[in-house]
Amino acid sequence: MIKEDSGPCSPYNNGTVVISVAEHCKYLRKLHIDDWRTNRIGNEGLLAIAKHSVNLQELVLIRVNPNSVSLEAIATNCVKLERLALCGSETIADGEISCIALKCVALKKLCIKGCPVLDEGIEAFAWACPNLVKIKVKKCKNVTGEVGDWLRARRGSLVVNLDVCEVKTEAVDTSASEGGGQEDVVEFPPVVSQPNPPSIRSNSIGGGQMVNSSSNSNGSS
């Protein structure tokens, strides 16, 4: 996991850690980015993920605000992506969700939480993402229960979990540090490790940032 909670003068507050991880961990399979405090992990870092992390299988973005270019790059280049969670983003709306539906063909599980998505964006999964088995939508105030019923009727095998009863206007609480409790964001199973390669675990990198990612690179970090 990469947690961006450094101060405004920190050299790490512009996504350089994300870029470094992407460039040096060529076999990265699992990456969680939590930008809940400063919102300084920008599109440059996400584009680096799209360019270098072609083996990525699981990606969680918490309070990261990608633009359509960086999100489309990830959807297009990370062809092995099976699990994706988008939480508390102000820029992920119907257009971005439709892009994911069209381009993330390997996607099996999707979680959308606290994003400005409408029913129309969720409807895109009625025809796209052929391998999708579960979609979870929580605290997206513009998504109604009707679209869940509509989607189930068209894709009977798809598990649709819509939490439309907890619609609130406050920001999504995803912090797990500073004494804050973290809500359930995703329910992804762990990525199965390969027998040879080591994993990167909880390496502290200045300015309060933490990297916790899974990779099967030989000595890459």
MIDOSE-1310 file (N, C-alpha, C; in nm, 2 decimals, decimal comma, always signed):
residues 221
mike	+0,08/-0,12/+0,00/+0,00/+0,00/+0,00/+0,09/+0,12/+0,00; +0,05/+0,22/-0,08/+0,11/+0,35/-0,07/+0,02/+0,45/-0,01; +0,06/+0,50/+0,11/-0,02/+0,60/+0,18/+0,05/+0,74/+0,16; -0,02/+0,83/+0,11/+0,03/+0,97/+0,08/-0,02/+1,06/+0,19
dsgp	+0,06/+1,08/+0,30/+0,02/+1,18/+0,40/+0,13/+1,27/+0,44; +0,22/+1,29/+0,34/+0,33/+1,38/+0,37/+0,29/+1,52/+0,36; +0,38/+1,61/+0,42/+0,35/+1,76/+0,42/+0,37/+1,82/+0,29; +0,33/+1,95/+0,27/+0,33/+2,01/+0,14/+0,47/+2,03/+0,09
cspy	+0,58/+2,03/+0,18/+0,71/+2,05/+0,13/+0,79/+1,92/+0,11; +0,72/+1,81/+0,13/+0,79/+1,68/+0,11/+0,82/+1,65/-0,03; +0,93/+1,59/-0,06/+0,96/+1,55/-0,20/+0,88/+1,44/-0,25; +0,80/+1,37/-0,16/+0,73/+1,26/-0,20/+0,58/+1,29/-0,23
nngt	+0,54/+1,42/-0,22/+0,40/+1,45/-0,23/+0,35/+1,47/-0,37; +0,43/+1,44/-0,47/+0,38/+1,45/-0,61/+0,37/+1,32/-0,69; +0,37/+1,21/-0,61/+0,35/+1,08/-0,68/+0,48/+1,02/-0,72; +0,60/+1,07/-0,67/+0,72/+1,01/-0,71/+0,74/+0,87/-0,66
vvis	+0,68/+0,84/-0,55/+0,69/+0,71/-0,49/+0,62/+0,61/-0,58; +0,50/+0,65/-0,63/+0,42/+0,57/-0,72/+0,50/+0,54/-0,84; +0,56/+0,64/-0,90/+0,64/+0,62/-1,02/+0,75/+0,53/-1,00; +0,82/+0,55/-0,89/+0,94/+0,46/-0,85/+0,90/+0,32/-0,84
vaeh	+0,79/+0,29/-0,77/+0,74/+0,16/-0,75/+0,70/+0,10/-0,89; +0,63/+0,17/-0,97/+0,59/+0,12/-1,10/+0,71/+0,09/-1,19; +0,82/+0,17/-1,18/+0,93/+0,16/-1,27/+1,02/+0,04/-1,23; +1,03/+0,02/-1,10/+1,12/-0,08/-1,04/+1,06/-0,22/-1,01
ckyl	+0,93/-0,22/-1,00/+0,86/-0,35/-0,97/+0,79/-0,40/-1,09; +0,86/-0,45/-1,19/+0,81/-0,49/-1,32/+0,70/-0,60/-1,31; +0,71/-0,68/-1,20/+0,61/-0,79/-1,19/+0,51/-0,76/-1,08; +0,49/-0,64/-1,05/+0,39/-0,60/-0,95/+0,25/-0,66/-0,99
rklh	+0,19/-0,72/-0,89/+0,06/-0,78/-0,91/-0,05/-0,72/-0,83; -0,02/-0,66/-0,72/-0,12/-0,60/-0,63/-0,07/-0,47/-0,58; -0,16/-0,37/-0,59/-0,12/-0,23/-0,55/-0,24/-0,16/-0,50; -0,22/-0,11/-0,37/-0,33/-0,02/-0,31/-0,27/+0,12/-0,29
iddw	-0,34/+0,22/-0,34/-0,29/+0,36/-0,32/-0,40/+0,43/-0,24; -0,35/+0,48/-0,12/-0,44/+0,56/-0,03/-0,40/+0,70/-0,03; -0,47/+0,79/-0,09/-0,44/+0,93/-0,09/-0,54/+1,01/-0,01; -0,58/+0,96/+0,10/-0,70/+1,02/+0,17/-0,67/+1,15/+0,23
rtnr	-0,54/+1,19/+0,26/-0,52/+1,31/+0,33/-0,48/+1,43/+0,25; -0,40/+1,41/+0,15/-0,34/+1,52/+0,08/-0,38/+1,53/-0,07; -0,43/+1,42/-0,13/-0,47/+1,43/-0,27/-0,36/+1,48/-0,36; -0,24/+1,43/-0,34/-0,13/+1,47/-0,43/-0,07/+1,36/-0,52
igne	-0,13/+1,25/-0,52/-0,09/+1,14/-0,61/-0,16/+1,17/-0,74; -0,09/+1,22/-0,84/-0,16/+1,27/-0,96/-0,16/+1,17/-1,08; -0,19/+1,22/-1,19/-0,20/+1,14/-1,31/-0,07/+1,09/-1,36; +0,04/+1,16/-1,33/+0,17/+1,11/-1,38/+0,20/+0,98/-1,32
glla	+0,17/+0,96/-1,19/+0,20/+0,83/-1,12/+0,11/+0,72/-1,18; -0,02/+0,76/-1,21/-0,11/+0,66/-1,26/-0,07/+0,61/-1,40; -0,02/+0,71/-1,48/+0,03/+0,68/-1,61/+0,15/+0,59/-1,61; +0,24/+0,60/-1,50/+0,35/+0,52/-1,48/+0,31/+0,37/-1,45
iakh	+0,20/+0,36/-1,37/+0,14/+0,23/-1,35/+0,10/+0,16/-1,47; +0,03/+0,24/-1,56/-0,02/+0,19/-1,68/+0,09/+0,14/-1,77; +0,20/+0,22/-1,77/+0,31/+0,19/-1,86/+0,39/+0,07/-1,81; +0,42/+0,06/-1,68/+0,51/-0,04/-1,63/+0,45/-0,16/-1,57
svnl	+0,33/-0,15/-1,51/+0,27/-0,25/-1,43/+0,17/-0,34/-1,51; +0,22/-0,40/-1,62/+0,13/-0,47/-1,71/+0,09/-0,61/-1,65; +0,16/-0,65/-1,54/+0,12/-0,77/-1,48/+0,02/-0,75/-1,36; -0,02/-0,63/-1,34/-0,11/-0,60/-1,23/-0,24/-0,67/-1,23
qelv	-0,28/-0,73/-1,12/-0,40/-0,81/-1,11/-0,50/-0,74/-1,02; -0,45/-0,66/-0,92/-0,54/-0,60/-0,83/-0,50/-0,46/-0,81; -0,59/-0,36/-0,82/-0,56/-0,22/-0,80/-0,67/-0,16/-0,72; -0,63/-0,09/-0,61/-0,73/-0,02/-0,52/-0,68/+0,13/-0,52
lirv	-0,77/+0,22/-0,56/-0,75/+0,36/-0,55/-0,84/+0,43/-0,45; -0,79/+0,48/-0,35/-0,87/+0,55/-0,24/-0,84/+0,70/-0,24; -0,94/+0,77/-0,27/-0,94/+0,92/-0,27/-0,83/+0,97/-0,38; -0,81/+0,89/-0,48/-0,73/+0,93/-0,59/-0,82/+0,98/-0,70
npns	-0,78/+1,09/-0,76/-0,87/+1,15/-0,86/-0,81/+1,15/-1,00; -0,82/+1,04/-1,07/-0,76/+1,02/-1,20/-0,84/+1,10/-1,31; -0,77/+1,14/-1,41/-0,85/+1,19/-1,53/-0,88/+1,08/-1,62; -0,95/+1,11/-1,73/-0,99/+1,01/-1,82/-0,87/+0,94/-1,89
vsle	-0,77/+1,02/-1,91/-0,65/+0,97/-1,99/-0,58/+0,87/-1,91; -0,55/+0,90/-1,78/-0,47/+0,80/-1,70/-0,56/+0,67/-1,67; -0,69/+0,69/-1,65/-0,77/+0,58/-1,62/-0,78/+0,49/-1,74; -0,80/+0,55/-1,86/-0,81/+0,47/-1,98/-0,67/+0,40/-2,01
aiat	-0,56/+0,46/-1,98/-0,43/+0,40/-2,00/-0,42/+0,27/-1,91; -0,46/+0,28/-1,79/-0,46/+0,17/-1,70/-0,55/+0,06/-1,75; -0,67/+0,09/-1,79/-0,77/+0,00/-1,84/-0,72/-0,07/-1,97; -0,64/+0,00/-2,05/-0,60/-0,05/-2,18/-0,47/-0,14/-2,16
ncvk	-0,38/-0,09/-2,08/-0,25/-0,16/-2,07/-0,24/-0,27/-1,96; -0,32/-0,25/-1,86/-0,31/-0,36/-1,75/-0,41/-0,47/-1,78; -0,38/-0,55/-1,88/-0,47/-0,64/-1,94/-0,50/-0,76/-1,85; -0,42/-0,78/-1,74/-0,44/-0,89/-1,65/-0,52/-0,84/-1,53
lerl	-0,57/-0,72/-1,52/-0,64/-0,67/-1,41/-0,77/-0,74/-1,38; -0,78/-0,80/-1,27/-0,90/-0,88/-1,23/-0,98/-0,82/-1,12; -0,92/-0,74/-1,03/-0,99/-0,68/-0,92/-0,96/-0,53/-0,91; -1,06/-0,45/-0,91/-1,04/-0,31/-0,91/-1,14/-0,24/-0,81
alcg	-1,09/-0,15/-0,73/-1,17/-0,08/-0,63/-1,14/+0,07/-0,65; -1,25/+0,15/-0,66/-1,24/+0,29/-0,68/-1,32/+0,36/-0,57; -1,25/+0,42/-0,48/-1,32/+0,47/-0,35/-1,30/+0,62/-0,33; -1,40/+0,69/-0,31/-1,39/+0,83/-0,27/-1,33/+0,92/-0,38
seti	-1,35/+0,89/-0,50/-1,29/+0,98/-0,61/-1,40/+1,07/-0,66; -1,35/+1,20/-0,68/-1,44/+1,30/-0,73/-1,45/+1,31/-0,88; -1,36/+1,23/-0,95/-1,35/+1,24/-1,09/-1,40/+1,12/-1,17; -1,43/+1,01/-1,09/-1,48/+0,89/-1,16/-1,63/+0,89/-1,17
adge	-1,67/+0,92/-1,29/-1,82/+0,93/-1,32/-1,85/+0,83/-1,43; -1,96/+0,85/-1,50/-2,01/+0,76/-1,60/-1,92/+0,73/-1,71; -1,85/+0,83/-1,76/-1,76/+0,82/-1,87/-1,64/+0,73/-1,84; -1,59/+0,75/-1,72/-1,48/+0,67/-1,67/-1,52/+0,52/-1,64
isci	-1,64/+0,50/-1,59/-1,69/+0,37/-1,56/-1,71/+0,30/-1,69; -1,77/+0,37/-1,79/-1,79/+0,30/-1,92/-1,66/+0,26/-1,98; -1,56/+0,34/-1,97/-1,43/+0,30/-2,02/-1,38/+0,17/-1,96; -1,39/+0,16/-1,82/-1,35/+0,04/-1,75/-1,43/-0,08/-1,81
alkc	-1,56/-0,06/-1,82/-1,65/-0,17/-1,87/-1,60/-0,22/-2,01; -1,56/-0,13/-2,09/-1,53/-0,16/-2,23/-1,39/-0,22/-2,24; -1,29/-0,18/-2,16/-1,15/-0,21/-2,18/-1,10/-0,31/-2,08; -1,16/-0,32/-1,97/-1,10/-0,42/-1,87/-1,17/-0,55/-1,89
valk	-1,13/-0,62/-1,99/-1,19/-0,75/-2,03/-1,16/-0,86/-1,93; -1,05/-0,85/-1,86/-1,02/-0,96/-1,76/-1,08/-0,94/-1,62; -1,15/-0,82/-1,60/-1,20/-0,78/-1,47/-1,30/-0,88/-1,42; -1,28/-0,93/-1,30/-1,37/-1,02/-1,23/-1,45/-0,96/-1,12
klci	-1,39/-0,86/-1,04/-1,45/-0,80/-0,93/-1,43/-0,65/-0,94; -1,54/-0,58/-0,91/-1,53/-0,43/-0,92/-1,60/-0,37/-0,80; -1,54/-0,28/-0,73/-1,60/-0,21/-0,62/-1,59/-0,06/-0,65; -1,71/+0,01/-0,64/-1,72/+0,15/-0,66/-1,78/+0,21/-0,53
kgcp	-1,71/+0,30/-0,47/-1,76/+0,35/-0,34/-1,74/+0,51/-0,33; -1,85/+0,58/-0,31/-1,85/+0,72/-0,29/-1,80/+0,80/-0,41; -1,84/+0,76/-0,53/-1,80/+0,82/-0,65/-1,93/+0,88/-0,72; -1,91/+0,99/-0,80/-2,03/+1,05/-0,86/-2,08/+0,98/-0,99
vlde	-2,11/+0,85/-0,97/-2,16/+0,77/-1,08/-2,31/+0,77/-1,08; -2,37/+0,76/-1,20/-2,51/+0,75/-1,22/-2,55/+0,61/-1,26; -2,68/+0,59/-1,26/-2,73/+0,46/-1,31/-2,68/+0,42/-1,45; -2,66/+0,52/-1,54/-2,62/+0,50/-1,67/-2,48/+0,44/-1,68
giea	-2,39/+0,48/-1,59/-2,26/+0,42/-1,58/-2,26/+0,28/-1,54; -2,34/+0,24/-1,45/-2,35/+0,10/-1,40/-2,42/+0,01/-1,51; -2,50/+0,07/-1,59/-2,57/-0,01/-1,70/-2,47/-0,06/-1,80; -2,35/+0,01/-1,81/-2,25/-0,04/-1,91/-2,21/-0,18/-1,89
fawa	-2,22/-0,23/-1,77/-2,18/-0,37/-1,74/-2,28/-0,47/-1,78; -2,39/-0,43/-1,83/-2,48/-0,53/-1,88/-2,43/-0,60/-2,01; -2,34/-0,53/-2,08/-2,29/-0,59/-2,21/-2,14/-0,61/-2,21; -2,07/-0,54/-2,12/-1,92/-0,54/-2,13/-1,87/-0,62/-2,01
cpnl	-1,73/-0,62/-2,00/-1,67/-0,70/-1,89/-1,72/-0,84/-1,89; -1,69/-0,92/-1,99/-1,74/-1,06/-2,00/-1,71/-1,15/-1,88; -1,60/-1,12/-1,82/-1,55/-1,21/-1,71/-1,60/-1,16/-1,57; -1,67/-1,05/-1,56/-1,71/-0,99/-1,44/-1,81/-1,09/-1,36
vkik	-1,77/-1,12/-1,24/-1,86/-1,20/-1,16/-1,93/-1,13/-1,04; -1,87/-1,01/-1,00/-1,93/-0,94/-0,89/-1,90/-0,79/-0,90; -2,00/-0,71/-0,88/-1,99/-0,57/-0,88/-2,05/-0,51/-0,75; -1,98/-0,43/-0,68/-2,03/-0,37/-0,55/-2,03/-0,22/-0,56
vkkc	-2,14/-0,16/-0,54/-2,16/-0,02/-0,54/-2,21/+0,03/-0,41; -2,13/+0,12/-0,34/-2,17/+0,16/-0,21/-2,15/+0,32/-0,19; -2,25/+0,38/-0,13/-2,24/+0,52/-0,10/-2,23/+0,61/-0,22; -2,28/+0,56/-0,34/-2,28/+0,65/-0,46/-2,43/+0,70/-0,46
knvt	-2,44/+0,83/-0,42/-2,57/+0,88/-0,39/-2,66/+0,89/-0,52; -2,61/+0,89/-0,64/-2,69/+0,90/-0,76/-2,72/+0,77/-0,82; -2,68/+0,66/-0,76/-2,72/+0,52/-0,81/-2,84/+0,47/-0,73; -2,94/+0,42/-0,81/-3,06/+0,38/-0,75/-3,07/+0,22/-0,74
gevg	-3,16/+0,17/-0,66/-3,18/+0,03/-0,66/-3,23/-0,03/-0,78; -3,30/+0,05/-0,86/-3,36/+0,00/-0,99/-3,25/-0,05/-1,08; -3,14/+0,02/-1,09/-3,04/-0,03/-1,18/-2,98/-0,16/-1,14; -2,98/-0,19/-1,01/-2,93/-0,32/-0,97/-3,03/-0,43/-1,02
dwlr	-3,16/-0,41/-1,00/-3,25/-0,51/-1,05/-3,24/-0,52/-1,20; -3,23/-0,41/-1,27/-3,21/-0,41/-1,42/-3,09/-0,49/-1,46; -2,98/-0,47/-1,39/-2,86/-0,54/-1,43/-2,86/-0,69/-1,40; -2,93/-0,73/-1,29/-2,94/-0,87/-1,25/-3,03/-0,94/-1,36
arrg	-3,13/-0,87/-1,41/-3,22/-0,93/-1,51/-3,14/-0,96/-1,64; -3,04/-0,88/-1,67/-2,97/-0,90/-1,80/-2,85/-0,99/-1,78; -2,79/-0,99/-1,66/-2,67/-1,08/-1,64/-2,70/-1,16/-1,51; -2,77/-1,27/-1,53/-2,82/-1,35/-1,42/-2,71/-1,40/-1,33
slvv	-2,59/-1,43/-1,39/-2,48/-1,49/-1,32/-2,40/-1,39/-1,24; -2,43/-1,26/-1,27/-2,35/-1,15/-1,20/-2,41/-1,12/-1,07; -2,32/-1,12/-0,97/-2,35/-1,08/-0,83/-2,35/-0,93/-0,82; -2,47/-0,87/-0,80/-2,48/-0,72/-0,79/-2,51/-0,68/-0,65
nldv	-2,42/-0,61/-0,59/-2,44/-0,57/-0,45/-2,44/-0,41/-0,44; -2,56/-0,36/-0,43/-2,59/-0,22/-0,43/-2,63/-0,18/-0,29; -2,55/-0,09/-0,23/-2,59/-0,03/-0,10/-2,64/+0,11/-0,12; -2,77/+0,12/-0,14/-2,83/+0,25/-0,17/-2,90/+0,30/-0,04
cevk	-2,89/+0,23/+0,07/-2,96/+0,27/+0,19/-2,87/+0,37/+0,28; -2,74/+0,37/+0,24/-2,65/+0,45/+0,32/-2,60/+0,58/+0,25; -2,69/+0,63/+0,17/-2,65/+0,75/+0,10/-2,64/+0,87/+0,19; -2,51/+0,92/+0,20/-2,48/+1,04/+0,28/-2,40/+1,14/+0,20
teav	-2,39/+1,26/+0,25/-2,32/+1,36/+0,17/-2,18/+1,37/+0,22; -2,14/+1,32/+0,34/-2,01/+1,33/+0,39/-1,91/+1,25/+0,31; -1,78/+1,28/+0,33/-1,68/+1,21/+0,26/-1,67/+1,07/+0,31; -1,62/+0,98/+0,22/-1,60/+0,84/+0,26/-1,48/+0,83/+0,36
dtsa	-1,51/+0,76/+0,47/-1,40/+0,74/+0,57/-1,32/+0,62/+0,53; -1,20/+0,63/+0,48/-1,12/+0,52/+0,44/-0,99/+0,52/+0,52; -0,97/+0,60/+0,62/-0,85/+0,61/+0,69/-0,84/+0,50/+0,79; -0,72/+0,44/+0,80/-0,69/+0,34/+0,90/-0,58/+0,38/+0,99
segg	-0,53/+0,50/+0,97/-0,42/+0,55/+1,06/-0,47/+0,67/+1,14; -0,39/+0,72/+1,22/-0,42/+0,84/+1,31/-0,55/+0,81/+1,39; -0,56/+0,68/+1,43/-0,67/+0,64/+1,52/-0,80/+0,62/+1,45; -0,81/+0,64/+1,31/-0,93/+0,63/+1,24/-0,96/+0,48/+1,21
gqed	-1,09/+0,44/+1,21/-1,12/+0,31/+1,17/-1,16/+0,30/+1,03; -1,11/+0,19/+0,96/-1,13/+0,18/+0,82/-1,25/+0,09/+0,79; -1,34/+0,14/+0,71/-1,45/+0,05/+0,67/-1,41/-0,05/+0,57; -1,50/-0,15/+0,55/-1,47/-0,25/+0,45/-1,47/-0,18/+0,31
vvef	-1,36/-0,18/+0,24/-1,35/-0,12/+0,11/-1,36/-0,22/+0,00; -1,29/-0,33/+0,01/-1,29/-0,43/-0,09/-1,29/-0,57/-0,02; -1,34/-0,67/-0,09/-1,34/-0,80/-0,03/-1,26/-0,89/-0,13; -1,15/-0,85/-0,17/-1,07/-0,92/-0,26/-0,99/-1,03/-0,19
ppvv	-0,98/-1,15/-0,25/-0,89/-1,25/-0,19/-0,75/-1,22/-0,22; -0,65/-1,27/-0,14/-0,51/-1,24/-0,16/-0,47/-1,30/-0,29; -0,37/-1,24/-0,36/-0,31/-1,29/-0,48/-0,22/-1,41/-0,44; -0,24/-1,52/-0,51/-0,15/-1,64/-0,48/-0,01/-1,61/-0,52
sqpn	+0,08/-1,63/-0,42/+0,22/-1,60/-0,45/+0,29/-1,71/-0,53; +0,38/-1,68/-0,61/+0,46/-1,78/-0,69/+0,57/-1,83/-0,59; +0,62/-1,96/-0,62/+0,71/-2,02/-0,53/+0,85/-1,95/-0,52; +0,90/-1,89/-0,63/+1,04/-1,83/-0,62/+1,05/-1,69/-0,56
ppsi	+0,97/-1,60/-0,62/+1,00/-1,46/-0,59/+0,96/-1,41/-0,46; +1,03/-1,31/-0,41/+1,00/-1,25/-0,28/+0,89/-1,15/-0,29; +0,83/-1,10/-0,18/+0,73/-1,00/-0,18/+0,79/-0,87/-0,11; +0,73/-0,76/-0,15/+0,77/-0,63/-0,09/+0,66/-0,60/+0,02
rsns	+0,71/-0,58/+0,14/+0,61/-0,56/+0,25/+0,65/-0,44/+0,34; +0,56/-0,35/+0,36/+0,57/-0,25/+0,45/+0,70/-0,18/+0,46; +0,75/-0,13/+0,35/+0,87/-0,06/+0,35/+0,85/+0,09/+0,37; +0,89/+0,15/+0,47/+0,87/+0,29/+0,50/+0,96/+0,37/+0,41
iggg	+0,89/+0,47/+0,35/+0,96/+0,56/+0,26/+0,94/+0,70/+0,29; +1,02/+0,76/+0,37/+1,02/+0,90/+0,41/+0,88/+0,96/+0,42; +0,87/+1,08/+0,47/+0,75/+1,16/+0,46/+0,62/+1,10/+0,51; +0,63/+0,99/+0,58/+0,51/+0,92/+0,63/+0,44/+0,83/+0,53
qmvn	+0,51/+0,81/+0,41/+0,45/+0,72/+0,31/+0,49/+0,58/+0,34; +0,40/+0,48/+0,30/+0,43/+0,34/+0,32/+0,40/+0,27/+0,19; +0,48/+0,18/+0,15/+0,46/+0,10/+0,03/+0,44/-0,04/+0,08; +0,33/-0,10/+0,04/+0,30/-0,24/+0,07/+0,24/-0,30/-0,05
sssn	+0,32/-0,36/-0,13/+0,27/-0,42/-0,26/+0,32/-0,56/-0,28; +0,26/-0,63/-0,36/+0,30/-0,77/-0,39/+0,35/-0,78/-0,53; +0,47/-0,84/-0,54/+0,54/-0,85/-0,67/+0,60/-0,98/-0,68; +0,62/-1,03/-0,80/+0,70/-1,16/-0,81/+0,83/-1,13/-0,89
sngs	+0,88/-1,01/-0,87/+1,01/-0,98/-0,94/+1,12/-1,04/-0,86; +1,23/-1,07/-0,92/+1,35/-1,12/-0,85/+1,43/-1,01/-0,80; +1,40/-0,97/-0,67/+1,48/-0,87/-0,61/+1,44/-0,73/-0,64; +1,33/-0,71/-0,72/+1,29/-0,58/-0,75/+1,21/-0,52/-0,63
s	+1,22/-0,39/-0,61/+1,15/-0,32/-0,50/+1,12/-0,18/-0,54
